[in-house]
């Protein structure tokens, strides 16, 4: 199949630009969906969302502070896998 290079580059460029514009349009519609939904919330539902956000922040803080990454001292994935399997199999 014979193709002029400038024509091929032009069609590829057009396809990339149309794909990009389609993605921008999709993200705008998703953003508008959530923006309009949260804008029309009642006062009770806003308080519930605030409660959900606060609880999520507390849970994440507890997880980060009290359950640190114990595998940081191992370099490779094999060493990490061995450490996890040894700690699971060595039941005392």
C-alpha positions as a printed Julia matrix, in Angstrom:
92×3 Matrix{Float64}:
   0.0     0.0    0.0
   1.48    3.28  -1.1
   1.03    6.28   1.16
   2.29    9.82   0.97
   4.08   10.55   4.21
   2.53   13.97   4.73
  -0.97   12.52   4.19
  -0.33    9.68   6.65
   1.04   12.04   9.29
  -1.92   14.33   8.74
  -4.47   11.56   9.24
  -2.69   10.28  12.35
  -2.52   13.81  13.74
  -6.21   14.36  13.07
  -7.08   11.08  14.8
  -4.97   12.01  17.83
  -6.55   15.46  18.06
 -10.08   14.09  17.77
  -9.33   11.45  20.42
  -7.95   14.16  22.73
 -11.0    16.36  22.2
 -13.28   13.4   22.87
 -11.45   12.66  26.14
 -11.7    16.32  27.19
 -15.43   16.26  26.44
 -15.89   13.06  28.47
 -14.02   14.5   31.47
 -16.03   17.73  31.27
 -19.29   15.83  31.25
 -18.21   13.69  34.24
 -17.13   16.82  36.14
 -20.41   18.59  35.36
 -22.39   15.52  36.47
 -20.76   15.5   39.9
 -20.68   19.3   40.22
 -24.41   19.61  39.58
 -25.13   16.66  41.84
 -23.21   18.08  44.78
 -24.57   21.56  44.17
 -28.15   20.36  44.62
 -27.58   18.44  47.87
 -29.76   19.04  50.89
 -28.22   20.16  54.18
 -28.51   16.67  55.68
 -26.76   15.03  52.75
 -23.98   17.64  52.9
 -23.46   16.82  56.57
 -23.38   13.12  55.73
 -20.75   13.66  53.04
 -18.71   15.74  55.48
 -18.97   12.9   58.01
 -17.84   10.38  55.37
 -14.83   12.53  54.44
 -13.82   13.02  58.09
 -14.13    9.3   58.85
 -12.09    8.41  55.77
  -9.36   10.88  56.8
  -9.25    9.42  60.32
  -9.05    5.84  59.02
  -6.25    6.71  56.59
  -4.32    8.52  59.35
  -4.61    5.53  61.67
  -3.5     3.15  58.91
  -0.5     5.28  58.02
   0.6     5.88  61.62
   0.03    2.46  63.18
   0.66    0.11  60.27
   3.99    1.19  58.73
   5.57   -0.43  55.71
   7.57   -3.34  57.12
   9.02   -4.33  53.74
  11.11   -1.2   53.19
  14.32   -2.99  54.2
  14.07   -5.51  51.36
  15.39   -4.55  47.96
  13.85   -6.95  45.47
  10.38   -8.36  45.02
  11.7   -11.87  45.71
  13.04  -10.84  49.11
   9.73   -9.18  49.95
   7.78  -12.26  48.87
  10.05  -14.52  50.94
   9.64  -12.31  54.0
   5.85  -12.31  53.71
   5.65  -16.07  53.18
   8.01  -16.71  56.12
   6.0   -14.46  58.42
   2.76  -16.16  57.38
   4.06  -19.7   57.71
   5.95  -19.26  61.0
   2.98  -19.45  63.35
   4.01  -19.63  66.99
